[in-house]
Structures are given as C-alpha cells and as structure tokens.
Amino acid sequence: MDYRQLGRTDLNVSALCLGTMTWGEQNSEAEAFAQIERAKGAGINFMDTAEMYPVPPKAETYATTERYIGNYFKSRGDRADWILASKIAGPGNTIDYIRDKQLK
C-alpha cells in the first residue's frame, strides 16, 4: 500500500480510503466489521464517514454508520491505527433530524 502525507500534518494515510456510506442501510454491522478487517489487512488506514450516513439518509438509520465504526474500534482496541475523516451536512430541508433541526 502506498501512503501519503495528509496536508501539512504528520499523518500518513493510505492512498486508498475505506468508504462507509452504505453501512447501516445496505450493509450489516458484521459486514462492516469484515470490510474494515479486509481493508486493514490490505494496509488501508484511512476511513471516511459523514454525519448524514448511511445513504439514503433517513431519521431511523441516522448515525448507524458512525455507531458501527465506534463499535468496531471499541471491540478491537485499534482506534490509534486509523485516520478517520468525516464531514458535516450543509443547510437543507431533507435532513432536519440532524442537529435538532439547526441546518435550515
């Protein structure tokens, strides 16, 4: 696996990043854990999530992706081995259940 310096930080991230946008909608927690293990075995140390995942965004699945990631780190004790990227949702009317309807 190739690694690259992340901006001006001292962090070195894998050239490939593990995307998580379907975890909790199209993938179970067990499948998410297996995907993380496979990525780790391939040398990937960079994972991406977002507060609106999984997609399509729904109130009943809100934060499931992040919960799976947190459960994985808790069960494996290897949080320090990973660089976790995230992003926040912008304004709109379709995901008003995020942050107590503060996105409008």
N, CA, C and O atoms as a printed pandas DataFrame, in Angstrom:
     atom_number atom_name residue_name chain_id  residue_number  x_coord  y_coord  z_coord
0              1         N          MET        A               1    0.846   -1.182    0.000
1              2        CA          MET        A               1    0.000    0.000    0.000
2              3         C          MET        A               1    0.888    1.239    0.000
3              4         O          MET        A               1    1.868    1.312    0.741
4              5         N          ASP        A               2    0.546    2.183   -0.813
5              6        CA          ASP        A               2    1.223    3.477   -0.813
6              7         C          ASP        A               2    0.581    4.364    0.244
7              8         O          ASP        A               2   -0.618    4.272    0.508
8              9         N          TYR        A               3    1.390    5.217    0.839
9             10        CA          TYR        A               3    0.911    6.157    1.851
10            11         C          TYR        A               3    1.313    7.562    1.446
11            12         O          TYR        A               3    2.323    7.770    0.775
12            13         N          ARG        A               4    0.507    8.517    1.866
13            14        CA          ARG        A               4    0.759    9.915    1.534
14            15         C          ARG        A               4    0.595   10.769    2.782
15            16         O          ARG        A               4   -0.236   10.489    3.646
16            17         N          GLN        A               5    1.402   11.810    2.854
17            18        CA          GLN        A               5    1.275   12.748    3.961
18            19         C          GLN        A               5   -0.037   13.511    3.800
19            20         O          GLN        A               5   -0.359   13.965    2.701
20            21         N          LEU        A               6   -0.784   13.654    4.870
21            22        CA          LEU        A               6   -2.059   14.355    4.840
22            23         C          LEU        A               6   -1.821   15.841    5.090
23            24         O          LEU        A               6   -1.609   16.276    6.222
24            25         N          GLY        A               7   -1.864   16.602    4.004
25            26        CA          GLY        A               7   -1.660   18.047    4.110
26            27         C          GLY        A               7   -0.338   18.385    4.750
27            28         O          GLY        A               7    0.707   17.854    4.373
28            29         N          ARG        A               8   -0.390   19.272    5.721
29            30        CA          ARG        A               8    0.826   19.693    6.437
30            31         C          ARG        A               8    0.945   19.011    7.794
31            32         O          ARG        A               8    1.694   19.461    8.661
32            33         N          THR        A               9    0.212   17.940    7.967
33            34        CA          THR        A               9    0.254   17.213    9.236
34            35         C          THR        A               9    1.365   16.173    9.200
35            36         O          THR        A               9    2.038   16.000    8.184
36            37         N          ASP        A              10    1.547   15.492   10.307
37            38        CA          ASP        A              10    2.496   14.379   10.344
38            39         C          ASP        A              10    1.785   13.041   10.134
39            40         O          ASP        A              10    2.356   11.981   10.390
40            41         N          LEU        A              11    0.544   13.097    9.670
41            42        CA          LEU        A              11   -0.234   11.883    9.427
42            43         C          LEU        A              11    0.050   11.327    8.042
43            44         O          LEU        A              11    0.077   12.067    7.059
44            45         N          ASN        A              12    0.258   10.030    7.972
45            46        CA          ASN        A              12    0.431    9.343    6.693
46            47         C          ASN        A              12   -0.773    8.442    6.482
47            48         O          ASN        A              12   -1.027    7.521    7.259
48            49         N          VAL        A              13   -1.513    8.727    5.411
49            50        CA          VAL        A              13   -2.723    7.969    5.124
50            51         C          VAL        A              13   -2.503    7.087    3.910
51            52         O          VAL        A              13   -1.715    7.409    3.021
52            53         N          SER        A              14   -3.209    5.977    3.887
53            54        CA          SER        A              14   -3.135    5.080    2.740
54            55         C          SER        A              14   -3.690    5.792    1.507
55            56         O          SER        A              14   -4.565    6.651    1.609
56            57         N          ALA        A              15   -3.165    5.418    0.351
57            58        CA          ALA        A              15   -3.627    6.016   -0.904
58            59         C          ALA        A              15   -5.090    5.676   -1.165
59            60         O          ALA        A              15   -5.783    6.416   -1.864
60            61         N          LEU        A              16   -5.558    4.578   -0.617
61            62        CA          LEU        A              16   -6.966    4.204   -0.712
62            63         C          LEU        A              16   -7.649    4.479    0.618
63            64         O          LEU        A              16   -7.067    4.283    1.685
64            65         N          CYS        A              17   -8.881    4.930    0.538
65            66        CA          CYS        A              17   -9.673    5.239    1.728
66            67         C          CYS        A              17  -10.900    4.334    1.737
67            68         O          CYS        A              17  -11.537    4.139    0.702
68            69         N          LEU        A              18  -11.228    3.788    2.887
69            70        CA          LEU        A              18  -12.403    2.934    3.024
70            71         C          LEU        A              18  -13.645    3.802    3.204
71            72         O          LEU        A              18  -13.773    4.504    4.207
72            73         N          GLY        A              19  -14.551    3.757    2.243
73            74        CA          GLY        A              19  -15.804    4.497    2.323
74            75         C          GLY        A              19  -16.853    3.706    3.093
75            76         O          GLY        A              19  -16.883    2.477    3.033
76            77         N          THR        A              20  -17.712    4.417    3.815
77            78        CA          THR        A              20  -18.652    3.750    4.716
78            79         C          THR        A              20  -20.106    4.167    4.509
79            80         O          THR        A              20  -20.943    3.892    5.368
80            81         N          MET        A              21  -20.422    4.811    3.412
81            82        CA          MET        A              21  -21.739    5.438    3.279
82            83         C          MET        A              21  -22.917    4.469    3.249
83            84         O          MET        A              21  -24.055    4.899    3.438
84            85         N          THR        A              22  -22.688    3.198    3.021
85            86        CA          THR        A              22  -23.805    2.247    2.971
86            87         C          THR        A              22  -23.976    1.444    4.258
87            88         O          THR        A              22  -24.941    0.691    4.391
88            89         N          TRP        A              23  -23.060    1.596    5.199
89            90        CA          TRP        A              23  -23.135    0.798    6.423
90            91         C          TRP        A              23  -24.341    1.220    7.253
91            92         O          TRP        A              23  -24.467    2.378    7.649
92            93         N          GLY        A              24  -25.214    0.269    7.504
93            94        CA          GLY        A              24  -26.428    0.540    8.247
94            95         C          GLY        A              24  -27.646    0.617    7.347
95            96         O          GLY        A              24  -28.777    0.619    7.833
96            97         N          GLU        A              25  -27.433    0.679    6.065
97            98        CA          GLU        A              25  -28.531    0.678    5.096
98            99         C          GLU        A              25  -28.425   -0.541    4.185
99           100         O          GLU        A              25  -29.367   -1.326    4.076
100          101         N          GLN        A              26  -27.280   -0.697    3.534
101          102        CA          GLN        A              26  -27.068   -1.836    2.638
102          103         C          GLN        A              26  -26.164   -2.899    3.255
103          104         O          GLN        A              26  -26.070   -4.011    2.736
104          105         N          ASN        A              27  -25.502   -2.564    4.351
105          106        CA          ASN        A              27  -24.560   -3.484    4.983
106          107         C          ASN        A              27  -24.868   -3.610    6.469
107          108         O          ASN        A              27  -25.220   -2.628    7.122
108          109         N          SER        A              28  -24.735   -4.802    6.992
109          110        CA          SER        A              28  -24.919   -5.047    8.422
110          111         C          SER        A              28  -23.648   -4.671    9.180
111          112         O          SER        A              28  -22.607   -4.400    8.580
112          113         N          GLU        A              29  -23.751   -4.660   10.497
113          114        CA          GLU        A              29  -22.574   -4.384   11.314
114          115         C          GLU        A              29  -21.509   -5.457   11.103
115          116         O          GLU        A              29  -20.322   -5.139   11.021
116          117         N          ALA        A              30  -21.911   -6.706   11.015
117          118        CA          ALA        A              30  -20.944   -7.789   10.780
118          119         C          ALA        A              30  -20.226   -7.593    9.447
119          120         O          ALA        A              30  -19.018   -7.813    9.352
120          121         N          GLU        A              31  -20.958   -7.183    8.429
121          122        CA          GLU        A              31  -20.330   -6.923    7.126
122          123         C          GLU        A              31  -19.390   -5.727    7.198
123          124         O          GLU        A              31  -18.320   -5.742    6.589
124          125         N          ALA        A              32  -19.779   -4.699    7.932
125          126        CA          ALA        A              32  -18.903   -3.539    8.107
126          127         C          ALA        A              32  -17.601   -3.956    8.793
127          128         O          ALA        A              32  -16.517   -3.565    8.360
128          129         N          PHE        A              33  -17.706   -4.745    9.858
129          130        CA          PHE        A              33  -16.514   -5.226   10.554
130          131         C          PHE        A              33  -15.620   -6.021    9.601
131          132         O          PHE        A              33  -14.401   -5.850    9.606
132          133         N          ALA        A              34  -16.217   -6.879    8.792
133          134        CA          ALA        A              34  -15.438   -7.685    7.840
134          135         C          ALA        A              34  -14.754   -6.797    6.807
135          136         O          ALA        A              34  -13.614   -7.059    6.425
136          137         N          GLN        A              35  -15.436   -5.756    6.355
137          138        CA          GLN        A              35  -14.833   -4.841    5.387
138          139         C          GLN        A              35  -13.672   -4.070    6.008
139          140         O          GLN        A              35  -12.650   -3.846    5.358
140          141         N          ILE        A              36  -13.831   -3.667    7.260
141          142        CA          ILE        A              36  -12.735   -2.976    7.945
142          143         C          ILE        A              36  -11.534   -3.909    8.078
143          144         O          ILE        A              36  -10.401   -3.513    7.805
144          145         N          GLU        A              37  -11.782   -5.131    8.491
145          146        CA          GLU        A              37  -10.692   -6.106    8.639
146          147         C          GLU        A              37   -9.980   -6.349    7.307
147          148         O          GLU        A              37   -8.752   -6.420    7.259
148          149         N          ARG        A              38  -10.743   -6.472    6.244
149          150        CA          ARG        A              38  -10.138   -6.697    4.920
150          151         C          ARG        A              38   -9.304   -5.491    4.501
151          152         O          ARG        A              38   -8.196   -5.644    3.987
152          153         N          ALA        A              39   -9.838   -4.295    4.722
153          154        CA          ALA        A              39   -9.099   -3.074    4.385
154          155         C          ALA        A              39   -7.815   -2.987    5.205
155          156         O          ALA        A              39   -6.749   -2.680    4.672
156          157         N          LYS        A              40   -7.925   -3.258    6.502
157          158        CA          LYS        A              40   -6.744   -3.213    7.365
158          159         C          LYS        A              40   -5.700   -4.219    6.897
159          160         O          LYS        A              40   -4.507   -3.916    6.882
160          161         N          GLY        A              41   -6.140   -5.403    6.519
161          162        CA          GLY        A              41   -5.225   -6.425    6.017
162          163         C          GLY        A              41   -4.513   -6.005    4.740
163          164         O          GLY        A              41   -3.404   -6.462    4.461
164          165         N          ALA        A              42   -5.152   -5.135    3.964
165          166        CA          ALA        A              42   -4.554   -4.630    2.723
166          167         C          ALA        A              42   -3.685   -3.400    2.965
167          168         O          ALA        A              42   -3.104   -2.854    2.026
168          169         N          GLY        A              43   -3.593   -2.961    4.224
169          170        CA          GLY        A              43   -2.758   -1.814    4.551
170          171         C          GLY        A              43   -3.486   -0.484    4.569
171          172         O          GLY        A              43   -2.856    0.560    4.736
172          173         N          ILE        A              44   -4.795   -0.501    4.402
173          174        CA          ILE        A              44   -5.568    0.743    4.451
174          175         C          ILE        A              44   -5.685    1.194    5.901
175          176         O          ILE        A              44   -6.010    0.403    6.786
176          177         N          ASN        A              45   -5.414    2.480    6.131
177          178        CA          ASN        A              45   -5.510    3.038    7.480
178          179         C          ASN        A              45   -6.383    4.292    7.515
179          180         O          ASN        A              45   -6.377    5.027    8.502
180          181         N          PHE        A              46   -7.124    4.532    6.450
181          182        CA          PHE        A              46   -7.877    5.763    6.248
182          183         C          PHE        A              46   -9.330    5.389    5.973
183          184         O          PHE        A              46   -9.617    4.625    5.051
184          185         N          MET        A              47  -10.247    5.932    6.778
185          186        CA          MET        A              47  -11.660    5.608    6.662
186          187         C          MET        A              47  -12.454    6.908    6.610
187          188         O          MET        A              47  -12.122    7.877    7.293
188          189         N          ASP        A              48  -13.504    6.922    5.796
189          190        CA          ASP        A              48  -14.318    8.116    5.612
190          191         C          ASP        A              48  -15.755    7.858    6.059
191          192         O          ASP        A              48  -16.324    6.803    5.777
192          193         N          THR        A              49  -16.331    8.830    6.756
193          194        CA          THR        A              49  -17.732    8.765    7.148
194          195         C          THR        A              49  -18.330   10.162    7.044
195          196         O          THR        A              49  -17.649   11.107    6.646
196          197         N          ALA        A              50  -19.584   10.289    7.396
197          198        CA          ALA        A              50  -20.258   11.593    7.412
198          199         C          ALA        A              50  -21.455   11.504    8.337
199          200         O          ALA        A              50  -22.007   10.425    8.552
200          201         N          GLU        A              51  -21.854   12.643    8.883
201          202        CA          GLU        A              51  -22.966   12.626    9.826
202          203         C          GLU        A              51  -24.288   12.238    9.173
203          204         O          GLU        A              51  -25.204   11.801    9.869
204          205         N          MET        A              52  -24.410   12.383    7.862
205          206        CA          MET        A              52  -25.670   12.021    7.202
206          207         C          MET        A              52  -25.699   10.573    6.714
207          208         O          MET        A              52  -26.705   10.141    6.151
208          209         N          TYR        A              53  -24.618    9.813    6.915
209          210        CA          TYR        A              53  -24.607    8.401    6.517
210          211         C          TYR        A              53  -25.435    7.591    7.499
211          212         O          TYR        A              53  -25.552    7.969    8.664
212          213         N          PRO        A              54  -26.011    6.481    7.047
213          214        CA          PRO        A              54  -25.900    5.900    5.721
214          215         C          PRO        A              54  -26.823    6.600    4.723
215          216         O          PRO        A              54  -27.740    7.333    5.092
216          217         N          VAL        A              55  -26.544    6.346    3.462
217          218        CA          VAL        A              55  -27.390    6.884    2.405
218          219         C          VAL        A              55  -28.244    5.768    1.822
219          220         O          VAL        A              55  -27.790    4.626    1.742
220          221         N          PRO        A              56  -29.450    6.068    1.421
221          222        CA          PRO        A              56  -30.070    7.388    1.500
222          223         C          PRO        A              56  -30.340    7.767    2.962
223          224         O          PRO        A              56  -30.676    6.911    3.780
224          225         N          PRO        A              57  -30.189    9.058    3.278
225          226        CA          PRO        A              57  -30.367    9.487    4.664
226          227         C          PRO        A              57  -31.819    9.356    5.124
227          228         O          PRO        A              57  -32.753    9.777    4.442
228          229         N          LYS        A              58  -31.969    8.754    6.312
229          230        CA          LYS        A              58  -33.292    8.595    6.930
230          231         C          LYS        A              58  -33.125    8.758    8.435
231          232         O          LYS        A              58  -32.102    8.371    9.000
232          233         N          ALA        A              59  -34.120    9.324    9.070
233          234        CA          ALA        A              59  -34.061    9.529   10.517
234          235         C          ALA        A              59  -33.846    8.218   11.264
235          236         O          ALA        A              59  -33.114    8.180   12.252
236          237         N          GLU        A              60  -34.477    7.147   10.801
237          238        CA          GLU        A              60  -34.389    5.877   11.534
238          239         C          GLU        A              60  -33.030    5.191   11.417
239          240         O          GLU        A              60  -32.726    4.306   12.217
240          241         N          THR        A              61  -32.210    5.574   10.447
241          242        CA          THR        A              61  -30.867    4.988   10.334
242          243         C          THR        A              61  -29.769    6.002   10.654
243          244         O          THR        A              61  -28.583    5.685   10.555
244          245         N          TYR        A              62  -30.160    7.221   11.037
245          246        CA          TYR        A              62  -29.200    8.283   11.334
246          247         C          TYR        A              62  -28.132    7.798   12.319
247          248         O          TYR        A              62  -28.453    7.221   13.358
248          249         N          ALA        A              63  -26.878    8.035   11.988
249          250        CA          ALA        A              63  -25.702    7.740   12.825
250          251         C          ALA        A              63  -25.363    6.254   12.927
251          252         O          ALA        A              63  -24.462    5.885   13.679
252          253         N          THR        A              64  -26.060    5.403   12.194
253          254        CA          THR        A              64  -25.757    3.973   12.254
254          255         C          THR        A              64  -24.344    3.688   11.771
255          256         O          THR        A              64  -23.634    2.881   12.370
256          257         N          THR        A              65  -23.931    4.340   10.697
257          258        CA          THR        A              65  -22.582    4.134   10.176
258          259         C          THR        A              65  -21.539    4.466   11.238
259          260         O          THR        A              65  -20.618    3.683   11.470
260          261         N          GLU        A              66  -21.677    5.616   11.881
261          262        CA          GLU        A              66  -20.713    6.015   12.907
262          263         C          GLU        A              66  -20.776    5.085   14.117
263          264         O          GLU        A              66  -19.756    4.828   14.756
264          265         N          ARG        A              67  -21.959    4.584   14.430
265          266        CA          ARG        A              67  -22.091    3.622   15.534
266          267         C          ARG        A              67  -21.330    2.335   15.218
267          268         O          ARG        A              67  -20.647    1.790   16.085
268          269         N          TYR        A              68  -21.443    1.849   13.983
269          270        CA          TYR        A              68  -20.695    0.653   13.576
270          271         C          TYR        A              68  -19.196    0.884   13.717
271          272         O          TYR        A              68  -18.479    0.027   14.234
272          273         N          ILE        A              69  -18.721    2.035   13.261
273          274        CA          ILE        A              69  -17.289    2.341   13.353
274          275         C          ILE        A              69  -16.859    2.387   14.820
275          276         O          ILE        A              69  -15.839    1.804   15.186
276          277         N          GLY        A              70  -17.627    3.068   15.649
277          278        CA          GLY        A              70  -17.311    3.139   17.074
278          279         C          GLY        A              70  -17.317    1.775   17.741
279          280         O          GLY        A              70  -16.453    1.478   18.566
280          281         N          ASN        A              71  -18.284    0.951   17.388
281          282        CA          ASN        A              71  -18.342   -0.405   17.948
282          283         C          ASN        A              71  -17.139   -1.231   17.514
283          284         O          ASN        A              71  -16.604   -2.020   18.293
284          285         N          TYR        A              72  -16.718   -1.045   16.271
285          286        CA          TYR        A              72  -15.529   -1.762   15.792
286          287         C          TYR        A              72  -14.308   -1.343   16.610
287          288         O          TYR        A              72  -13.577   -2.192   17.121
288          289         N          PHE        A              73  -14.091   -0.045   16.732
289          290        CA          PHE        A              73  -12.926    0.433   17.489
290          291         C          PHE        A              73  -12.976   -0.057   18.934
291          292         O          PHE        A              73  -11.952   -0.460   19.487
292          293         N          LYS        A              74  -14.143   -0.024   19.541
293          294        CA          LYS        A              74  -14.283   -0.474   20.930
294          295         C          LYS        A              74  -13.965   -1.961   21.061
295          296         O          LYS        A              74  -13.301   -2.374   22.012
296          297         N          SER        A              75  -14.434   -2.760   20.113
297          298        CA          SER        A              75  -14.221   -4.205   20.206
298          299         C          SER        A              75  -12.798   -4.620   19.861
299          300         O          SER        A              75  -12.307   -5.628   20.369
300          301         N          ARG        A              76  -12.137   -3.860   19.011
301          302        CA          ARG        A              76  -10.791   -4.238   18.562
302          303         C          ARG        A              76   -9.674   -3.491   19.289
303          304         O          ARG        A              76   -8.540   -3.967   19.341
304          305         N          GLY        A              77   -9.988   -2.334   19.844
305          306        CA          GLY        A              77   -8.975   -1.560   20.554
306          307         C          GLY        A              77   -7.880   -1.013   19.660
307          308         O          GLY        A              77   -6.755   -0.799   20.112
308          309         N          ASP        A              78   -8.203   -0.783   18.380
309          310        CA          ASP        A              78   -7.154   -0.318   17.459
310          311         C          ASP        A              78   -7.452    1.054   16.855
311          312         O          ASP        A              78   -7.028    1.342   15.736
312          313         N          ARG        A              79   -8.175    1.900   17.587
313          314        CA          ARG        A              79   -8.522    3.230   17.070
314          315         C          ARG        A              79   -7.285    4.006   16.637
315          316         O          ARG        A              79   -7.330    4.726   15.639
316          317         N          ALA        A              80   -6.194    3.876   17.359
317          318        CA          ALA        A              80   -4.971    4.624   17.044
318          319         C          ALA        A              80   -4.358    4.218   15.706
319          320         O          ALA        A              80   -3.519    4.941   15.169
320          321         N          ASP        A              81   -4.764    3.081   15.166
321          322        CA          ASP        A              81   -4.233    2.614   13.882
322          323         C          ASP        A              81   -4.916    3.267   12.686
323          324         O          ASP        A              81   -4.476    3.081   11.551
324          325         N          TRP        A              82   -5.975    4.023   12.919
325          326        CA          TRP        A              82   -6.803    4.549   11.839
326          327         C          TRP        A              82   -6.837    6.072   11.813
327          328         O          TRP        A              82   -6.809    6.728   12.855
328          329         N          ILE        A              83   -6.898    6.620   10.600
329          330        CA          ILE        A              83   -7.188    8.031   10.386
330          331         C          ILE        A              83   -8.649    8.062    9.940
331          332         O          ILE        A              83   -9.016    7.429    8.950
332          333         N          LEU        A              84   -9.466    8.789   10.662
333          334        CA          LEU        A              84  -10.894    8.837   10.379
334          335         C          LEU        A              84  -11.262   10.218    9.859
335          336         O          LEU        A              84  -11.093   11.218   10.557
336          337         N          ALA        A              85  -11.762   10.269    8.638
337          338        CA          ALA        A              85  -12.221   11.522    8.032
338          339         C          ALA        A              85  -13.733   11.590    8.152
339          340         O          ALA        A              85  -14.415   10.569    8.055
340          341         N          SER        A              86  -14.253   12.780    8.362
341          342        CA          SER        A              86  -15.691   12.960    8.418
342          343         C          SER        A              86  -16.053   14.300    7.803
343          344         O          SER        A              86  -15.182   15.123    7.522
344          345         N          LYS        A              87  -17.317   14.506    7.603
345          346        CA          LYS        A              87  -17.801   15.773    7.086
346          347         C          LYS        A              87  -19.191   16.024    7.650
347          348         O          LYS        A              87  -19.858   15.105    8.125
348          349         N          ILE        A              88  -19.615   17.274    7.592
349          350        CA          ILE        A              88  -20.931   17.619    8.109
350          351         C          ILE        A              88  -21.850   18.017    6.964
351          352         O          ILE        A              88  -21.394   18.418    5.893
352          353         N          ALA        A              89  -23.138   17.900    7.205
353          354        CA          ALA        A              89  -24.133   18.259    6.196
354          355         C          ALA        A              89  -24.357   19.764    6.197
355          356         O          ALA        A              89  -24.245   20.427    7.228
356          357         N          GLY        A              90  -24.669   20.277    5.039
357          358        CA          GLY        A              90  -24.991   21.693    4.903
358          359         C          GLY        A              90  -26.478   21.936    5.089
359          360         O          GLY        A              90  -27.231   21.018    5.414
360          361         N          PRO        A              91  -26.895   23.172    4.883
361          362        CA          PRO        A              91  -28.303   23.512    5.070
362          363         C          PRO        A              91  -29.220   22.796    4.080
363          364         O          PRO        A              91  -28.819   22.455    2.967
364          365         N          GLY        A              92  -30.440   22.583    4.509
365          366        CA          GLY        A              92  -31.425   21.949    3.647
366          367         C          GLY        A              92  -32.626   21.491    4.441
367          368         O          GLY        A              92  -32.628   21.544    5.670
368          369         N          ASN        A              93  -33.633   21.047    3.745
369          370        CA          ASN        A              93  -34.864   20.611    4.396
370          371         C          ASN        A              93  -35.021   19.101    4.448
371          372         O          ASN        A              93  -35.976   18.606    5.046
372          373         N          THR        A              94  -34.111   18.360    3.839
373          374        CA          THR        A              94  -34.303   16.916    3.734
374          375         C          THR        A              94  -33.769   16.128    4.924
375          376         O          THR        A              94  -34.146   14.971    5.110
376          377         N          ILE        A              95  -32.915   16.718    5.717
377          378        CA          ILE        A              95  -32.331   16.001    6.859
378          379         C          ILE        A              95  -32.472   16.826    8.137
379          380         O          ILE        A              95  -31.501   17.037    8.863
380          381         N          ASP        A              96  -33.687   17.286    8.398
381          382        CA          ASP        A              96  -33.907   18.175    9.537
382          383         C          ASP        A              96  -33.795   17.483   10.892
383          384         O          ASP        A              96  -33.861   18.151   11.923
384          385         N          TYR        A              97  -33.628   16.163   10.916
385          386        CA          TYR        A              97  -33.456   15.429   12.173
386          387         C          TYR        A              97  -32.018   15.501   12.686
387          388         O          TYR        A              97  -31.743   15.079   13.810
388          389         N          ILE        A              98  -31.105   16.025   11.883
389          390        CA          ILE        A              98  -29.709   16.167   12.302
390          391         C          ILE        A              98  -29.552   17.472   13.071
391          392         O          ILE        A              98  -30.075   18.511   12.667
392          393         N          ARG        A              99  -28.841   17.409   14.162
393          394        CA          ARG        A              99  -28.531   18.571   14.992
394          395         C          ARG        A              99  -29.768   19.376   15.377
395          396         O          ARG        A              99  -29.764   20.603   15.279
396          397         N          ASP        A             100  -30.810   18.704   15.808
397          398        CA          ASP        A             100  -32.026   19.363   16.302
398          399         C          ASP        A             100  -32.564   20.433   15.360
399          400         O          ASP        A             100  -32.922   21.528   15.793
400          401         N          LYS        A             101  -32.618   20.115   14.088
401          402        CA          LYS        A             101  -33.190   20.987   13.057
402          403         C          LYS        A             101  -32.448   22.316   12.920
403          404         O          LYS        A             101  -33.060   23.327   12.577
404          405         N          GLN        A             102  -31.149   22.332   13.180
405          406        CA          GLN        A             102  -30.355   23.554   13.101
406          407         C          GLN        A             102  -29.726   23.787   11.730
407          408         O          GLN        A             102  -28.916   24.704   11.592
408          409         N          LEU        A             103  -30.058   23.005   10.724
409          410        CA          LEU        A             103  -29.411   23.112    9.415
410          411         C          LEU        A             103  -30.133   24.036    8.449
411          412         O          LEU        A             103  -29.611   24.288    7.363
412          413         N          LYS        A             104  -31.276   24.541    8.781
413          414        CA          LYS        A             104  -32.048   25.370    7.844
414          415         C          LYS        A             104  -31.501   26.764    7.731
415          416         O          LYS        A             104  -32.040   27.580    6.984
